[in-house]
């Protein structure tokens, strides 16, 4: 995300961001670190938008002395059904970056909803602006359910359940996703070639699309990225908490192997095998608006 911001408008502080599906504001600190100047946050859940706005206000109060916080607008809207152009404070407002993290697949319930989401994401971008996001890999989901003896697959961390096998329409292909008993929602397959073709209709060109593991392995090599992940507590310290021999053998054999022969090496950041398996169903992508 930070590298994207650096590529947008090098040498200037005037960077404006649209966050579609902002949730409770989990990315606010990342936007601050990216030194943006203005942020528009939109989400379908009013309670999430309220919490996002509250976190923003807390951050603003902490930064009041040095005036480092960007300006912001908060919108409660279903971005797959409502046009944000009607709710933006500044008519015709344009952005350098649109971010949609773990959200766009909900809009693929129908072609109309997917088109509305993409219109919101792309129409407001400046030439050269970026549309970045994360979404489940439809091909990986289908491959795993087809390899399963039932209509579901997963582990103790996550479960994906389909209604049927063998028929996977371009729009409205629903499956049920649950995550550690916290998330339990219906989602819809996003075939990335279809998303790419639709985005092309809004003047977008693909910069990259990568499996999460590939993206992670490339960027975690930088110390700056590793330290940020640890500060965010996105990775678990290993060795860290005491774990049973069985758990270390089953869930952290990859970490043990990485540290093999170097007992003095500092703790590394990792995830359990089950968590890696959950993360591996995702794609990371970036589009750029043609000049």
Secondary structure as GFF3:
##gff-version 3
##sequence-region A 1 291
A	DSSP	alpha_helix	2	8	.	.	.	ID=ss1
A	DSSP	beta_strand	16	20	.	.	.	ID=ss2
A	DSSP	alpha_helix	28	33	.	.	.	ID=ss3
A	DSSP	beta_strand	38	43	.	.	.	ID=ss4
A	DSSP	alpha_helix	46	62	.	.	.	ID=ss5
A	DSSP	beta_strand	71	76	.	.	.	ID=ss6
A	DSSP	three_ten_helix	84	86	.	.	.	ID=ss7
A	DSSP	beta_strand	95	101	.	.	.	ID=ss8
A	DSSP	three_ten_helix	104	109	.	.	.	ID=ss9
A	DSSP	alpha_helix	111	122	.	.	.	ID=ss10
A	DSSP	beta_strand	125	136	.	.	.	ID=ss11
A	DSSP	alpha_helix	138	147	.	.	.	ID=ss12
A	DSSP	beta_strand	152	154	.	.	.	ID=ss13
A	DSSP	beta_strand	158	162	.	.	.	ID=ss14
A	DSSP	beta_strand	174	179	.	.	.	ID=ss15
A	DSSP	beta_strand	183	188	.	.	.	ID=ss16
A	DSSP	alpha_helix	192	200	.	.	.	ID=ss17
A	DSSP	beta_strand	204	211	.	.	.	ID=ss18
A	DSSP	alpha_helix	212	219	.	.	.	ID=ss19
A	DSSP	alpha_helix	223	231	.	.	.	ID=ss20
A	DSSP	beta_strand	236	238	.	.	.	ID=ss21
A	DSSP	alpha_helix	245	251	.	.	.	ID=ss22
A	DSSP	alpha_helix	253	259	.	.	.	ID=ss23
A	DSSP	beta_strand	268	270	.	.	.	ID=ss24
A	DSSP	alpha_helix	273	279	.	.	.	ID=ss25
A	DSSP	beta_strand	282	289	.	.	.	ID=ss26
###
